[in-house]
């Protein structure tokens, strides 16, 4: 009995489909306990929770938007590295700011973390209050 060509192709492609693994919820390795995972690996992406400019004790660093943005990006880099990824794999960021008047100043620091030819897609918006009274919070999506 001969199988139609379309059936043969469909059967061959079943072996080519990527395996669907359940999401992997990555645990916090330091700092105070939080009610969320710092990152979740799912469907070929690493979804990072929003990061703010906190130090190892969980306190927002002093120094305003520049210092907070730098610490936020360092925290993002650390989560990516612990998860086996890197800042070069980030494809999308969302920036939340307590005051959109600080957008240009935040950008001065933000852009230094990415290669100019490979900056991720990004959205930025003002927020009415961020956790721990932070000035900026950034969440990212990185390709595996």
C-alpha positions as CSV (number, residue, x, y, z in Angstrom):
1,X,0.0,0.0,0.0
2,X,1.4,3.4,-0.9
3,X,1.0,6.4,1.4
4,X,0.1,9.7,-0.2
5,X,3.1,12.1,-0.3
6,X,1.5,14.5,2.1
7,X,1.1,11.8,4.8
8,X,4.8,10.8,4.4
9,X,5.9,14.4,4.8
10,X,3.7,14.9,7.9
11,X,5.1,11.8,9.5
12,X,8.7,12.9,8.8
13,X,8.0,16.4,10.3
14,X,6.7,14.9,13.6
15,X,10.3,14.0,14.4
16,X,11.4,17.5,13.5
17,X,9.1,19.4,15.9
18,X,10.7,20.8,19.0
19,X,10.0,19.0,22.2
20,X,7.6,20.9,24.4
21,X,9.1,21.1,27.9
22,X,7.1,22.4,30.8
23,X,8.1,25.9,32.0
24,X,11.1,26.0,34.3
25,X,10.7,28.4,37.2
26,X,14.1,29.6,38.3
27,X,14.7,30.2,42.0
28,X,16.1,33.2,43.7
29,X,19.7,32.7,44.9
30,X,20.1,35.8,47.1
31,X,18.4,38.8,48.7
32,X,15.1,38.8,50.5
33,X,12.3,36.4,49.5
34,X,9.9,37.7,46.9
35,X,6.5,36.4,45.8
36,X,7.7,35.6,42.2
37,X,10.4,33.9,40.3
38,X,13.2,36.1,39.0
39,X,13.0,34.2,35.6
40,X,10.9,31.5,33.9
41,X,12.3,29.5,31.0
42,X,9.5,28.6,28.5
43,X,9.2,27.9,24.8
44,X,12.7,29.0,23.8
45,X,12.6,32.2,25.8
46,X,13.8,33.4,29.2
47,X,11.1,35.7,30.7
48,X,12.7,37.9,33.4
49,X,10.6,39.5,36.1
50,X,10.9,43.3,36.4
51,X,14.1,44.3,38.1
52,X,14.7,47.4,40.1
53,X,17.9,49.0,41.3
54,X,18.3,47.1,44.6
55,X,21.6,46.0,46.2
56,X,22.3,42.6,47.7
57,X,20.3,43.4,50.8
58,X,17.2,44.3,48.7
59,X,17.4,48.1,49.3
60,X,17.1,50.6,46.4
61,X,20.6,52.1,45.7
62,X,20.9,55.8,46.5
63,X,21.8,58.3,43.8
64,X,18.6,58.7,41.7
65,X,17.7,57.6,38.3
66,X,21.3,57.1,37.0
67,X,22.4,54.9,39.9
68,X,19.1,53.0,39.9
69,X,19.2,52.3,36.1
70,X,22.8,51.1,36.3
71,X,22.0,48.8,39.2
72,X,18.8,47.6,37.5
73,X,20.7,46.7,34.4
74,X,23.4,44.9,36.5
75,X,20.7,43.0,38.3
76,X,19.2,42.0,34.8
77,X,22.7,40.9,33.7
78,X,23.1,38.8,36.9
79,X,19.8,37.0,36.5
80,X,20.6,36.3,32.8
81,X,24.0,34.9,33.7
82,X,22.6,32.7,36.5
83,X,20.1,31.4,34.0
84,X,22.8,30.5,31.5
85,X,22.1,33.4,29.2
86,X,23.5,36.9,28.6
87,X,22.5,40.5,27.9
88,X,23.3,39.8,24.2
89,X,20.3,37.4,24.0
90,X,17.8,40.1,25.2
91,X,15.2,40.7,22.4
92,X,12.6,42.9,24.3
93,X,12.5,45.1,27.3
94,X,9.7,47.0,29.0
95,X,10.7,50.0,31.1
96,X,8.5,51.4,33.8
97,X,9.4,54.8,35.2
98,X,8.1,56.8,38.2
99,X,8.7,60.0,36.3
100,X,8.8,60.1,32.5
101,X,10.8,63.4,32.7
102,X,13.8,61.1,33.6
103,X,13.4,59.1,30.3
104,X,16.5,60.7,28.6
105,X,18.7,60.3,31.7
106,X,17.6,56.7,32.1
107,X,18.4,56.1,28.4
108,X,22.0,57.4,28.9
109,X,22.7,54.5,31.1
110,X,20.5,51.9,29.5
111,X,22.1,52.1,26.1
112,X,25.6,51.4,27.5
113,X,24.5,47.8,28.3
114,X,23.7,46.8,24.7
115,X,25.7,46.7,21.4
116,X,24.5,49.6,19.3
117,X,23.7,47.3,16.4
118,X,21.8,44.8,18.5
119,X,19.5,46.9,20.8
120,X,16.4,45.0,21.9
121,X,12.9,46.1,21.0
122,X,11.5,48.2,23.9
123,X,8.5,50.0,25.4
124,X,8.7,52.6,28.1
125,X,5.9,54.0,30.2
126,X,5.2,56.0,33.3
127,X,3.9,54.2,36.3
128,X,2.1,55.5,39.4
129,X,4.4,54.0,42.0
130,X,6.9,51.2,41.7
131,X,8.0,48.6,44.2
132,X,10.1,50.0,47.1
133,X,9.6,53.5,45.7
134,X,12.1,52.8,42.9
135,X,12.5,55.3,40.0
136,X,12.8,52.6,37.3
137,X,11.8,49.0,36.8
138,X,12.8,47.0,33.7
139,X,11.6,43.5,32.6
140,X,13.2,41.6,29.7
141,X,12.7,38.7,27.4
142,X,15.7,36.8,26.2
143,X,16.0,34.2,23.5
144,X,17.6,30.9,24.6
